Every structure is written in C-alpha cells, then in structure tokens.
C-alpha cells in the first residue's frame, strides 16, 4: 500500500537506500504522545525527571547491553522529548533485544533500537506506575551525522537544550519573544 495512504501528509526524512543498521553516528529525537510534558520539568535550566522520565533514562543507558555493537554519546531527556546520539560500531547480526517482533525491520538498526526502547519504556511505565494510554508519538526523527562538525553541532544542541527550554517551540509554556 502507498505510504501516502497510510500516513497522509507524512514525508519521510529517511535517506533513500541508506542502511540504518550500518556503522555510524545517529542523532535521534523521540517525542512523547501529543508532546505532553510527562518526562519531567525544567527548573533553573536543569531537567528534573518524573518517574516515567527516570524509566526513560534507565532504558536509554541500557541500550548497549541489549545492542552490544552500540555506544551512546550525549543525550538529554526533556519534558516531552528525548535527544540522543547513538553510535553503531559494527554491522550487527540478529538481536533478541526487541520485546516486539521486528518483522521487516533490520535487526540492530536504529529503527529496531528505537522500537525496543519505546516498547520497554511503555511496558515498564504500565507495570511500575500503572500508566495507561500511550507514552510515545508513533514515529521518531533521526539524522545521520556524517562528519565531526555535524557530531559537534548535535552534541552542543543536546547540551544546550535545557538552557533554551523556556523559549523552545516544543515547550507548551514557552515565553514569547526571542532570546
């Protein structure tokens, strides 16, 4: 079936023909469902995680124990989204880490990693916190970081994210005006 029929108005940002399980650095953004601020609050330019935000943090930092050829770089959990840099260090074989069948998704790919993270966080939130409803937006965003400058820019963006939250367009309570 045509992707436009399945997802009207959605334009893929994926690089055509790119193997998202190949070695490289990937800048990932995952948003909460309806961009609700459920992961924490920014107070004095620092993130204070909620209970579900703590589950997200623990799940994120455990990615390399489930996907052994990955390494995590800088990341930040914001009130309604997560930014992080994942490095795939080598071509992976089949991984049993994903709690859901990965069907057409290549094992060890960025898609499989994000899917596994989202499923695990949702399961833990339901079991530990009695969470009902959705936690995550149905998709995620990634950017292949092609060189040191792109890696540096993404790292700086992640580190500065909490400092700029009060003006961030993702902040439902943002200040008006420019900084």
OpenMM code with the backbone's topology and positions (N, CA, C; nanometers):
from openmm import Vec3, app, unit

residues = "UNK UNK UNK UNK UNK UNK UNK UNK UNK UNK UNK UNK UNK UNK UNK UNK UNK UNK UNK UNK UNK UNK UNK UNK UNK UNK UNK UNK UNK UNK UNK UNK UNK UNK UNK UNK UNK UNK UNK UNK UNK UNK UNK UNK UNK UNK UNK UNK UNK UNK UNK UNK UNK UNK UNK UNK UNK UNK UNK UNK UNK UNK UNK UNK UNK UNK UNK UNK UNK UNK UNK UNK UNK UNK UNK UNK UNK UNK UNK UNK UNK UNK UNK UNK UNK UNK UNK UNK UNK UNK UNK UNK UNK UNK UNK UNK UNK UNK UNK UNK UNK UNK UNK UNK UNK UNK UNK UNK UNK UNK UNK UNK UNK UNK UNK UNK UNK UNK UNK UNK UNK UNK UNK UNK UNK UNK UNK UNK UNK UNK UNK UNK UNK UNK UNK UNK UNK UNK UNK UNK UNK UNK UNK UNK UNK UNK UNK UNK UNK UNK UNK UNK UNK UNK UNK UNK UNK UNK UNK UNK UNK UNK UNK UNK UNK UNK UNK UNK UNK UNK UNK UNK UNK UNK UNK UNK UNK UNK UNK".split()
positions = [
    Vec3(0.0844, -0.1181, 0.0000),
    Vec3(0.0000, 0.0000, 0.0000),
    Vec3(0.0886, 0.1241, 0.0000),
    Vec3(0.0427, 0.2281, -0.0663),
    Vec3(0.1147, 0.3538, -0.0780),
    Vec3(0.1326, 0.4193, 0.0589),
    Vec3(0.2543, 0.4678, 0.0887),
    Vec3(0.2833, 0.5306, 0.2174),
    Vec3(0.1973, 0.6536, 0.2404),
    Vec3(0.1640, 0.7280, 0.1347),
    Vec3(0.0802, 0.8473, 0.1486),
    Vec3(-0.0596, 0.8097, 0.1969),
    Vec3(-0.1099, 0.6937, 0.1558),
    Vec3(-0.2408, 0.6471, 0.2014),
    Vec3(-0.2335, 0.6100, 0.3495),
    Vec3(-0.1258, 0.5415, 0.3894),
    Vec3(-0.1105, 0.5010, 0.5288),
    Vec3(-0.0848, 0.6189, 0.6214),
    Vec3(-0.0075, 0.7159, 0.5747),
    Vec3(0.0331, 0.8285, 0.6582),
    Vec3(0.0149, 0.9586, 0.5807),
    Vec3(-0.1095, 1.0057, 0.5674),
    Vec3(-0.1318, 1.1279, 0.4886),
    Vec3(-0.0551, 1.2470, 0.5461),
    Vec3(0.0102, 1.3209, 0.4583),
    Vec3(0.0848, 1.4387, 0.4998),
    Vec3(0.2205, 1.4091, 0.5609),
    Vec3(0.2538, 1.2807, 0.5804),
    Vec3(0.3826, 1.2454, 0.6400),
    Vec3(0.4865, 1.2308, 0.5294),
    Vec3(0.5966, 1.3025, 0.5457),
    Vec3(0.7060, 1.2926, 0.4498),
    Vec3(0.8234, 1.2295, 0.5212),
    Vec3(0.8717, 1.1211, 0.4672),
    Vec3(0.9840, 1.0522, 0.5289),
    Vec3(1.1097, 1.1376, 0.5220),
    Vec3(1.1834, 1.1393, 0.6325),
    Vec3(1.3114, 1.2103, 0.6347),
    Vec3(1.4271, 1.1114, 0.6191),
    Vec3(1.3939, 0.9841, 0.5996),
    Vec3(1.4963, 0.8811, 0.5835),
    Vec3(1.5713, 0.9017, 0.4513),
    Vec3(1.6996, 0.8716, 0.4538),
    Vec3(1.7785, 0.8788, 0.3306),
    Vec3(1.7434, 0.7592, 0.2438),
    Vec3(1.6997, 0.7801, 0.1224),
    Vec3(1.6622, 0.6672, 0.0357),
    Vec3(1.7797, 0.5710, 0.0165),
    Vec3(1.7546, 0.4435, 0.0389),
    Vec3(1.8557, 0.3409, 0.0176),
    Vec3(1.9619, 0.3311, 0.1256),
    Vec3(1.9537, 0.4138, 0.2300),
    Vec3(2.0551, 0.4106, 0.3357),
    Vec3(2.0279, 0.2947, 0.4304),
    Vec3(2.1318, 0.2257, 0.4719),
    Vec3(2.1211, 0.1135, 0.5652),
    Vec3(2.1371, 0.1667, 0.7073),
    Vec3(2.0254, 0.1788, 0.7791),
    Vec3(2.0261, 0.2347, 0.9143),
    Vec3(2.0742, 0.1352, 1.0196),
    Vec3(2.1308, 0.0231, 0.9752),
    Vec3(2.1996, -0.0671, 1.0680),
    Vec3(2.3506, -0.0582, 1.0462),
    Vec3(2.3930, 0.0267, 0.9530),
    Vec3(2.5359, 0.0380, 0.9231),
    Vec3(2.6073, 0.1204, 1.0295),
    Vec3(2.7376, 0.0967, 1.0409),
    Vec3(2.8189, 0.1688, 1.1383),
    Vec3(2.8102, 0.3184, 1.1125),
    Vec3(2.7961, 0.3932, 1.2209),
    Vec3(2.7883, 0.5381, 1.2084),
    Vec3(2.7266, 0.6003, 1.3313),
    Vec3(2.7157, 0.7309, 1.3264),
    Vec3(2.6579, 0.8093, 1.4356),
    Vec3(2.5208, 0.8601, 1.3926),
    Vec3(2.4234, 0.8486, 1.4827),
    Vec3(2.2857, 0.8854, 1.4536),
    Vec3(2.2327, 0.9765, 1.5647),
    Vec3(2.1811, 1.0921, 1.5252),
    Vec3(2.1188, 1.1854, 1.6189),
    Vec3(1.9697, 1.1534, 1.6196),
    Vec3(1.9178, 1.1147, 1.7353),
    Vec3(1.7817, 1.0653, 1.7492),
    Vec3(1.6987, 1.1639, 1.8307),
    Vec3(1.5753, 1.1847, 1.7901),
    Vec3(1.4775, 1.2589, 1.8687),
    Vec3(1.3514, 1.1745, 1.8761),
    Vec3(1.3032, 1.1515, 1.9983),
    Vec3(1.1808, 1.0752, 2.0205),
    Vec3(1.0885, 1.1633, 2.1040),
    Vec3(0.9665, 1.1865, 2.0547),
    Vec3(0.8708, 1.2727, 2.1236),
    Vec3(0.7648, 1.1907, 2.1954),
    Vec3(0.7108, 1.2479, 2.3016),
    Vec3(0.6010, 1.1839, 2.3727),
    Vec3(0.4719, 1.2001, 2.2925),
    Vec3(0.3739, 1.1183, 2.3242),
    Vec3(0.2441, 1.1242, 2.2583),
    Vec3(0.1827, 1.2621, 2.2812),
    Vec3(0.1394, 1.3231, 2.1729),
    Vec3(0.0789, 1.4562, 2.1751),
    Vec3(0.1701, 1.5614, 2.2397),
    Vec3(0.2991, 1.5291, 2.2455),
    Vec3(0.4016, 1.6185, 2.3018),
    Vec3(0.3672, 1.6642, 2.4434),
    Vec3(0.3049, 1.5740, 2.5185),
    Vec3(0.2725, 1.6045, 2.6579),
    Vec3(0.4000, 1.6024, 2.7408),
    Vec3(0.4105, 1.6940, 2.8344),
    Vec3(0.5290, 1.7058, 2.9201),
    Vec3(0.5184, 1.6085, 3.0368),
    Vec3(0.5468, 1.4809, 3.0085),
    Vec3(0.5325, 1.3755, 3.1093),
    Vec3(0.6667, 1.3254, 3.1623),
    Vec3(0.7765, 1.3663, 3.0994),
    Vec3(0.9075, 1.3116, 3.1355),
    Vec3(0.9785, 1.3924, 3.2441),
    Vec3(0.9285, 1.5096, 3.2739),
    Vec3(0.9898, 1.5915, 3.3771),
    Vec3(0.9608, 1.7382, 3.3568),
    Vec3(1.0364, 1.8222, 3.4270),
    Vec3(1.0230, 1.9676, 3.4192),
    Vec3(1.1618, 2.0281, 3.4157),
    Vec3(1.1743, 2.1401, 3.3480),
    Vec3(1.2996, 2.2150, 3.3506),
    Vec3(1.2849, 2.3219, 3.4576),
    Vec3(1.3742, 2.3152, 3.5559),
    Vec3(1.3750, 2.4107, 3.6659),
    Vec3(1.5154, 2.4702, 3.6737),
    Vec3(1.5221, 2.6020, 3.6629),
    Vec3(1.6518, 2.6711, 3.6642),
    Vec3(1.7475, 2.6116, 3.5613),
    Vec3(1.6958, 2.5890, 3.4411),
    Vec3(1.7731, 2.5400, 3.3265),
    Vec3(1.8290, 2.3998, 3.3454),
    Vec3(1.7707, 2.3234, 3.4394),
    Vec3(1.8099, 2.1833, 3.4626),
    Vec3(1.6843, 2.0980, 3.4578),
    Vec3(1.6984, 1.9791, 3.4008),
    Vec3(1.5840, 1.8893, 3.3918),
    Vec3(1.5687, 1.8111, 3.5227),
    Vec3(1.4475, 1.8093, 3.5734),
    Vec3(1.4108, 1.7283, 3.6889),
    Vec3(1.3169, 1.6210, 3.6349),
    Vec3(1.3620, 1.4973, 3.6326),
    Vec3(1.2853, 1.3899, 3.5718),
    Vec3(1.1689, 1.3454, 3.6592),
    Vec3(1.0591, 1.3119, 3.5937),
    Vec3(0.9451, 1.2499, 3.6604),
    Vec3(0.9752, 1.1008, 3.6755),
    Vec3(0.8830, 1.0269, 3.7339),
    Vec3(0.9021, 0.8818, 3.7477),
    Vec3(0.9169, 0.8158, 3.6111),
    Vec3(0.8342, 0.8557, 3.5166),
    Vec3(0.8450, 0.7966, 3.3823),
    Vec3(0.9724, 0.8446, 3.3136),
    Vec3(1.0151, 0.9677, 3.3411),
    Vec3(1.1419, 1.0175, 3.2876),
    Vec3(1.2597, 0.9355, 3.3372),
    Vec3(1.2520, 0.8918, 3.4636),
    Vec3(1.3581, 0.8059, 3.5184),
    Vec3(1.3607, 0.6702, 3.4487),
    Vec3(1.2433, 0.6175, 3.4162),
    Vec3(1.2372, 0.4914, 3.3409),
    Vec3(1.3008, 0.5103, 3.2035),
    Vec3(1.2721, 0.6227, 3.1391),
    Vec3(1.3315, 0.6520, 3.0086),
    Vec3(1.4835, 0.6578, 3.0205),
    Vec3(1.5335, 0.7269, 3.1220),
    Vec3(1.6793, 0.7391, 3.1404),
    Vec3(1.7441, 0.6020, 3.1575),
    Vec3(1.6903, 0.5205, 3.2459),
    Vec3(1.7470, 0.3869, 3.2698),
    Vec3(1.7388, 0.3008, 3.1438),
    Vec3(1.6304, 0.3124, 3.0704),
    Vec3(1.6152, 0.2354, 2.9466),
    Vec3(1.7149, 0.2817, 2.8411),
    Vec3(1.7325, 0.4134, 2.8298),
    Vec3(1.8262, 0.4681, 2.7317),
    Vec3(1.9689, 0.4206, 2.7612),
    Vec3(2.0113, 0.4344, 2.8855),
    Vec3(2.1503, 0.3990, 2.9153),
    Vec3(2.1753, 0.2477, 2.9087),
    Vec3(2.0699, 0.1679, 2.9056),
    Vec3(2.0874, 0.0228, 2.8932),
    Vec3(2.0909, -0.0247, 2.7482),
    Vec3(2.0752, 0.0648, 2.6523),
    Vec3(2.0761, 0.0240, 2.5105),
    Vec3(2.1991, -0.0602, 2.4771),
    Vec3(2.3216, -0.0200, 2.5142),
    Vec3(2.4381, -0.1019, 2.4765),
    Vec3(2.4385, -0.2427, 2.5357),
    Vec3(2.3694, -0.2656, 2.6447),
    Vec3(2.3651, -0.4020, 2.6984),
    Vec3(2.2705, -0.4912, 2.6194),
    Vec3(2.1810, -0.4319, 2.5422),
    Vec3(2.0894, -0.5090, 2.4578),
    Vec3(2.1339, -0.5110, 2.3118),
    Vec3(2.2005, -0.4055, 2.2700),
    Vec3(2.2527, -0.3941, 2.1338),
    Vec3(2.4032, -0.3730, 2.1488),
    Vec3(2.4766, -0.4838, 2.1564),
    Vec3(2.6162, -0.4803, 2.2000),
    Vec3(2.7105, -0.4034, 2.1087),
    Vec3(2.6750, -0.3844, 1.9850),
    Vec3(2.7633, -0.3097, 1.8949),
    Vec3(2.7243, -0.1627, 1.8895),
    Vec3(2.6605, -0.1131, 1.9972),
    Vec3(2.6259, 0.0284, 2.0031),
    Vec3(2.7014, 0.0961, 2.1162),
    Vec3(2.7160, 0.2253, 2.0997),
    Vec3(2.7759, 0.3087, 2.2037),
    Vec3(2.6911, 0.4359, 2.2104),
    Vec3(2.6643, 0.4831, 2.3302),
    Vec3(2.5872, 0.6049, 2.3472),
    Vec3(2.6807, 0.7224, 2.3684),
    Vec3(2.6427, 0.8331, 2.3101),
    Vec3(2.7149, 0.9583, 2.3311),
    Vec3(2.6202, 1.0494, 2.4094),
    Vec3(2.6300, 1.1768, 2.3920),
    Vec3(2.5494, 1.2718, 2.4689),
    Vec3(2.4000, 1.2460, 2.4492),
    Vec3(2.3214, 1.2676, 2.5554),
    Vec3(2.1763, 1.2605, 2.5452),
    Vec3(2.1144, 1.3523, 2.6495),
    Vec3(1.9882, 1.3875, 2.6269),
    Vec3(1.9130, 1.4658, 2.7237),
    Vec3(1.7663, 1.4242, 2.7146),
    Vec3(1.7052, 1.4134, 2.8299),
    Vec3(1.5623, 1.3870, 2.8370),
    Vec3(1.4973, 1.5189, 2.8755),
    Vec3(1.4110, 1.5673, 2.7887),
    Vec3(1.3391, 1.6919, 2.8104),
    Vec3(1.1966, 1.6571, 2.8553),
    Vec3(1.1159, 1.7556, 2.8942),
    Vec3(0.9813, 1.7244, 2.9421),
    Vec3(0.8952, 1.6438, 2.8440),
    Vec3(0.9104, 1.6694, 2.7138),
    Vec3(0.8249, 1.5993, 2.6177),
    Vec3(0.9004, 1.5354, 2.5012),
    Vec3(1.0296, 1.5215, 2.5157),
    Vec3(1.1079, 1.4539, 2.4120),
    Vec3(1.2454, 1.4143, 2.4653),
    Vec3(1.3120, 1.3337, 2.3864),
    Vec3(1.4454, 1.2840, 2.4174),
    Vec3(1.5329, 1.3088, 2.2961),
    Vec3(1.6528, 1.3596, 2.3186),
    Vec3(1.7546, 1.3712, 2.2142),
    Vec3(1.8722, 1.2848, 2.2562),
    Vec3(1.9308, 1.2128, 2.1632),
    Vec3(2.0499, 1.1366, 2.1947),
    Vec3(2.1272, 1.1000, 2.0699),
    Vec3(2.2543, 1.0718, 2.0890),
    Vec3(2.3392, 1.0266, 1.9788),
    Vec3(2.3746, 0.8811, 2.0060),
    Vec3(2.3400, 0.7965, 1.9094),
    Vec3(2.3700, 0.6535, 1.9160),
    Vec3(2.4734, 0.6229, 1.8084),
    Vec3(2.5747, 0.5499, 1.8469),
    Vec3(2.6748, 0.5048, 1.7509),
    Vec3(2.6595, 0.3544, 1.7312),
    Vec3(2.6457, 0.3142, 1.6062),
    Vec3(2.6506, 0.1718, 1.5730),
    Vec3(2.7936, 0.1456, 1.5303),
    Vec3(2.8594, 0.0581, 1.6051),
    Vec3(3.0034, 0.0374, 1.5870),
    Vec3(3.0370, -0.0675, 1.4823),
    Vec3(2.9459, -0.1572, 1.4553),
    Vec3(2.9727, -0.2637, 1.3578),
    Vec3(2.8404, -0.3162, 1.3067),
    Vec3(2.8449, -0.3837, 1.1948),
    Vec3(2.7254, -0.4480, 1.1407),
    Vec3(2.6794, -0.5534, 1.2398),
    Vec3(2.5536, -0.5481, 1.2767),
    Vec3(2.5008, -0.6399, 1.3767),
    Vec3(2.4317, -0.7589, 1.3132),
    Vec3(2.4330, -0.8669, 1.3852),
    Vec3(2.3535, -0.9823, 1.3468),
    Vec3(2.2177, -0.9722, 1.4110),
    Vec3(2.1462, -1.0779, 1.4136),
    Vec3(2.0124, -1.0788, 1.4718),
    Vec3(2.0212, -1.0481, 1.6212),
    Vec3(1.9329, -0.9622, 1.6675),
    Vec3(1.9280, -0.9258, 1.8088),
    Vec3(1.7965, -0.9727, 1.8681),
    Vec3(1.8008, -1.0263, 1.9860),
    Vec3(1.6784, -1.0677, 2.0529),
    Vec3(1.6336, -0.9623, 2.1530),
    Vec3(1.6908, -0.8429, 2.1458),
    Vec3(1.6630, -0.7407, 2.2459),
    Vec3(1.5239, -0.6801, 2.2333),
    Vec3(1.4713, -0.6683, 2.1133),
    Vec3(1.3430, -0.6023, 2.0956),
    Vec3(1.2310, -0.6869, 2.1549),
    Vec3(1.1488, -0.6286, 2.2441),
    Vec3(1.0421, -0.7061, 2.3040),
    Vec3(0.9296, -0.7366, 2.2056),
    Vec3(0.9260, -0.6663, 2.0930),
    Vec3(0.8257, -0.6920, 1.9905),
    Vec3(0.8932, -0.7533, 1.8693),
    Vec3(0.8221, -0.8341, 1.7900),
    Vec3(0.8830, -0.8847, 1.6674),
    Vec3(0.9200, -0.7685, 1.5765),
    Vec3(1.0372, -0.7725, 1.5173),
    Vec3(1.0810, -0.6616, 1.4344),
    Vec3(1.0431, -0.6785, 1.2879),
    Vec3(0.9799, -0.7857, 1.2519),
    Vec3(0.9297, -0.8148, 1.1169),
    Vec3(1.0247, -0.7653, 1.0090),
    Vec3(0.9833, -0.6638, 0.9323),
    Vec3(1.0640, -0.6173, 0.8194),
    Vec3(1.1772, -0.5252, 0.8627),
    Vec3(1.1830, -0.4900, 0.9874),
    Vec3(1.2871, -0.4008, 1.0367),
    Vec3(1.4163, -0.4799, 1.0559),
    Vec3(1.5256, -0.4251, 1.0080),
    Vec3(1.6530, -0.4943, 1.0180),
    Vec3(1.7019, -0.4959, 1.1625),
    Vec3(1.7415, -0.6143, 1.2086),
    Vec3(1.7922, -0.6295, 1.3454),
    Vec3(1.9130, -0.5390, 1.3656),
    Vec3(1.9174, -0.4724, 1.4805),
    Vec3(2.0292, -0.3857, 1.5128),
    Vec3(2.0256, -0.2499, 1.4466),
    Vec3(1.9202, -0.2214, 1.3718),
    Vec3(1.9094, -0.0915, 1.3057),
    Vec3(1.8632, 0.0138, 1.4053),
    Vec3(1.8753, 0.1393, 1.3675),
    Vec3(1.8260, 0.2480, 1.4513),
    Vec3(1.6767, 0.2288, 1.4768),
    Vec3(1.6028, 0.1864, 1.3760),
    Vec3(1.4598, 0.1609, 1.3934),
    Vec3(1.4325, 0.0545, 1.4983),
    Vec3(1.5094, -0.0533, 1.4966),
    Vec3(1.4920, -0.1608, 1.5952),
    Vec3(1.5283, -0.1127, 1.7359),
    Vec3(1.6318, -0.0308, 1.7464),
    Vec3(1.6735, 0.0220, 1.8762),
    Vec3(1.5641, 0.1123, 1.9338),
    Vec3(1.5128, 0.2041, 1.8520),
    Vec3(1.4095, 0.2960, 1.8990),
    Vec3(1.2815, 0.2198, 1.9325),
    Vec3(1.2452, 0.1254, 1.8494),
    Vec3(1.1245, 0.0462, 1.8743),
    Vec3(1.1354, -0.0290, 2.0068),
    Vec3(1.2501, -0.0893, 2.0298),
    Vec3(1.2737, -0.1627, 2.1532),
    Vec3(1.2655, -0.0698, 2.2744),
    Vec3(1.3307, 0.0456, 2.2665),
    Vec3(1.3282, 0.1427, 2.3755),
    Vec3(1.1854, 0.1857, 2.4064),
    Vec3(1.1114, 0.2235, 2.3033),
    Vec3(0.9755, 0.2724, 2.3238),
    Vec3(0.8864, 0.1634, 2.3843),
    Vec3(0.8982, 0.0417, 2.3356),
    Vec3(0.8170, -0.0687, 2.3877),
    Vec3(0.8528, -0.0989, 2.5325),
    Vec3(0.9816, -0.0995, 2.5643),
    Vec3(1.0248, -0.1310, 2.7003),
    Vec3(0.9794, -0.0230, 2.7987),
    Vec3(0.9957, 0.1043, 2.7619),
    Vec3(0.9532, 0.2136, 2.8488),
    Vec3(0.8031, 0.2053, 2.8745),
    Vec3(0.7251, 0.1822, 2.7693),
    Vec3(0.5799, 0.1725, 2.7841),
    Vec3(0.5427, 0.0579, 2.8766),
    Vec3(0.6062, -0.0574, 2.8578),
    Vec3(0.5784, -0.1742, 2.9424),
    Vec3(0.6136, -0.1452, 3.0886),
    Vec3(0.7305, -0.0867, 3.1128),
    Vec3(0.7728, -0.0562, 3.2491),
    Vec3(0.6819, 0.0488, 3.3140),
    Vec3(0.6424, 0.1494, 3.2371),
    Vec3(0.5540, 0.2535, 3.2907),
    Vec3(0.4196, 0.1933, 3.3316),
    Vec3(0.3708, 0.1018, 3.2526),
    Vec3(0.2438, 0.0365, 3.2864),
    Vec3(0.2582, -0.0528, 3.4090),
    Vec3(0.3666, -0.1287, 3.4157),
    Vec3(0.3865, -0.2204, 3.5281),
    Vec3(0.4208, -0.1466, 3.6574),
    Vec3(0.5143, -0.0515, 3.6497),
    Vec3(0.5632, 0.0148, 3.7710),
    Vec3(0.4760, 0.1315, 3.8171),
    Vec3(0.4160, 0.2028, 3.7223),
    Vec3(0.3449, 0.3258, 3.7562),
    Vec3(0.1944, 0.3175, 3.7325),
    Vec3(0.1482, 0.2040, 3.6776),
    Vec3(0.0068, 0.1924, 3.6439),
    Vec3(-0.0335, 0.2859, 3.5306),
    Vec3(0.0627, 0.3181, 3.4450),
    Vec3(0.0393, 0.4108, 3.3341),
    Vec3(-0.0633, 0.3516, 3.2383),
    Vec3(-0.1543, 0.4336, 3.1913),
    Vec3(-0.2475, 0.3886, 3.0883),
    Vec3(-0.2363, 0.4860, 2.9716),
    Vec3(-0.2706, 0.4407, 2.8564),
    Vec3(-0.2592, 0.5261, 2.7385),
    Vec3(-0.1217, 0.5164, 2.6758),
    Vec3(-0.1024, 0.5993, 2.5766),
    Vec3(0.0229, 0.5991, 2.5021),
    Vec3(0.1286, 0.6841, 2.5720),
    Vec3(0.2534, 0.6443, 2.5554),
    Vec3(0.3659, 0.7223, 2.6068),
    Vec3(0.4284, 0.8018, 2.4932),
    Vec3(0.4440, 0.7378, 2.3769),
    Vec3(0.5251, 0.7931, 2.2685),
    Vec3(0.4433, 0.8335, 2.1466),
    Vec3(0.4942, 0.9327, 2.0773),
    Vec3(0.4487, 0.9661, 1.9424),
    Vec3(0.4816, 0.8455, 1.8548),
    Vec3(0.4049, 0.8193, 1.7530),
    Vec3(0.4216, 0.6946, 1.6782),
    Vec3(0.5520, 0.6865, 1.5993),
    Vec3(0.6181, 0.7948, 1.5738),
    Vec3(0.7397, 0.7918, 1.4937),
    Vec3(0.8559, 0.8484, 1.5747),
    Vec3(0.9651, 0.8731, 1.5108),
    Vec3(1.0817, 0.9361, 1.5716),
    Vec3(1.1573, 1.0038, 1.4586),
    Vec3(1.2553, 1.0823, 1.4943),
    Vec3(1.3364, 1.1517, 1.3948),
    Vec3(1.4812, 1.1101, 1.4138),
    Vec3(1.5515, 1.0947, 1.3041),
    Vec3(1.6947, 1.0659, 1.3127),
    Vec3(1.7672, 1.1428, 1.2048),
    Vec3(1.8913, 1.1685, 1.2342),
    Vec3(1.9799, 1.2323, 1.1366),
    Vec3(2.1111, 1.1574, 1.1411),
    Vec3(2.1590, 1.1190, 1.0257),
    Vec3(2.2896, 1.0557, 1.0155),
    Vec3(2.3936, 1.1668, 1.0292),
    Vec3(2.4836, 1.1513, 1.1244),
    Vec3(2.5893, 1.2510, 1.1439),
    Vec3(2.7079, 1.2076, 1.0593),
    Vec3(2.7398, 1.2854, 0.9590),
    Vec3(2.8360, 1.2436, 0.8566),
    Vec3(2.9792, 1.2852, 0.8826),
    Vec3(3.0001, 1.3796, 0.9742),
    Vec3(3.1382, 1.4228, 0.9988),
    Vec3(3.1497, 1.4815, 1.1396),
    Vec3(3.2700, 1.5190, 1.1753),
    Vec3(3.2969, 1.5715, 1.3079),
    Vec3(3.2216, 1.6998, 1.3392),
    Vec3(3.2012, 1.7836, 1.2391),
    Vec3(3.1285, 1.9093, 1.2604),
    Vec3(2.9816, 1.8814, 1.2929),
    Vec3(2.9204, 1.7886, 1.2208),
    Vec3(2.7805, 1.7527, 1.2497),
    Vec3(2.7698, 1.6897, 1.3891),
    Vec3(2.8659, 1.6061, 1.4256),
    Vec3(2.8674, 1.5456, 1.5591),
    Vec3(2.8804, 1.6542, 1.6656),
    Vec3(2.9711, 1.7488, 1.6458),
    Vec3(2.9916, 1.8592, 1.7393),
    Vec3(2.8656, 1.9443, 1.7525),
    Vec3(2.8021, 1.9755, 1.6398),
    Vec3(2.6793, 2.0560, 1.6422),
    Vec3(2.5673, 1.9845, 1.7170),
    Vec3(2.5503, 1.8550, 1.6922),
    Vec3(2.4454, 1.7778, 1.7596),
    Vec3(2.4733, 1.7691, 1.9095),
    Vec3(2.5982, 1.7485, 1.9456),
    Vec3(2.6357, 1.7418, 2.0873),
    Vec3(2.6053, 1.8735, 2.1568),
    Vec3(2.6440, 1.9834, 2.0946),
    Vec3(2.6181, 2.1155, 2.1522),
    Vec3(2.4673, 2.1396, 2.1655),
    Vec3(2.3909, 2.1022, 2.0635),
    Vec3(2.2460, 2.1186, 2.0674),
    Vec3(2.1861, 2.0434, 2.1865),
    Vec3(2.2305, 1.9207, 2.2063),
    Vec3(2.1807, 1.8391, 2.3182),
    Vec3(2.2154, 1.9048, 2.4516),
    Vec3(2.3398, 1.9454, 2.4678),
    Vec3(2.3838, 2.0051, 2.5936),
    Vec3(2.3112, 2.1366, 2.6245),
    Vec3(2.2801, 2.2138, 2.5205),
    Vec3(2.2166, 2.3437, 2.5405),
    Vec3(2.0645, 2.3353, 2.5489),
    Vec3(2.0065, 2.2207, 2.5183),
    Vec3(1.8614, 2.2082, 2.5127),
    Vec3(1.7914, 2.2543, 2.6411),
    Vec3(1.8323, 2.2083, 2.7593),
    Vec3(1.7641, 2.2550, 2.8815),
    Vec3(1.7801, 2.4059, 2.9054),
    Vec3(1.8924, 2.4627, 2.8616),
    Vec3(1.9175, 2.6056, 2.8812),
    Vec3(1.8213, 2.6913, 2.7996),
    Vec3(1.7723, 2.6365, 2.6889),
    Vec3(1.6864, 2.7115, 2.5970),
    Vec3(1.5397, 2.6704, 2.6067),
    Vec3(1.5060, 2.5848, 2.7025),
    Vec3(1.3710, 2.5274, 2.7100),
    Vec3(1.2623, 2.6335, 2.7197),
    Vec3(1.2813, 2.7381, 2.7957),
    Vec3(1.1729, 2.8342, 2.8141),
    Vec3(1.1360, 2.9058, 2.6846),
    Vec3(1.2238, 2.9026, 2.5833),
    Vec3(1.1949, 2.9619, 2.4532),
    Vec3(1.1712, 2.8570, 2.3449),
    Vec3(1.1825, 2.7295, 2.3791),
    Vec3(1.1727, 2.6205, 2.2816),
    Vec3(1.0306, 2.6081, 2.2275),
    Vec3(1.0175, 2.5915, 2.0957),
    Vec3(0.8843, 2.5772, 2.0357),
    Vec3(0.8152, 2.4484, 2.0796),
    Vec3(0.8911, 2.3522, 2.1323),
    Vec3(0.8326, 2.2280, 2.1838),
    Vec3(0.7776, 2.2453, 2.3251),
    Vec3(0.8091, 2.3565, 2.3898),
    Vec3(0.7642, 2.3844, 2.5255),
    Vec3(0.6234, 2.4436, 2.5196),
    Vec3(0.5248, 2.3724, 2.5741),
    Vec3(0.3883, 2.4253, 2.5682),
    Vec3(0.3698, 2.5534, 2.6501),
    Vec3(0.4614, 2.5825, 2.7419),
    Vec3(0.4528, 2.7026, 2.8252),
    Vec3(0.5620, 2.8028, 2.7926),
    Vec3(0.6118, 2.8007, 2.6701),
    Vec3(0.7266, 2.8842, 2.6348),
    Vec3(0.6971, 3.0335, 2.6455),
    Vec3(0.8062, 3.1050, 2.6659),
    Vec3(0.7983, 3.2517, 2.6661),
    Vec3(0.7839, 3.2993, 2.5235),
    Vec3(0.7169, 3.4076, 2.5047),
    Vec3(0.7105, 3.4654, 2.3708),
    Vec3(0.8304, 3.5549, 2.3521),
    Vec3(0.8619, 3.5851, 2.2302),
    Vec3(0.9777, 3.6695, 2.2007),
    Vec3(1.0990, 3.5857, 2.1683),
    Vec3(1.2091, 3.6508, 2.1471),
    Vec3(1.3333, 3.5826, 2.1128),
    Vec3(1.4335, 3.6005, 2.2242),
    Vec3(1.5264, 3.5138, 2.2267),
    Vec3(1.6326, 3.5205, 2.3265),
    Vec3(1.7565, 3.5745, 2.2646),
] * unit.nanometer
topology = app.Topology()
chain = topology.addChain("A")
for resn in residues:
    res = topology.addResidue(resn, chain)
    for name in ("N", "CA", "C"):
        topology.addAtom(name, app.Element.getBySymbol(name[0]), res)
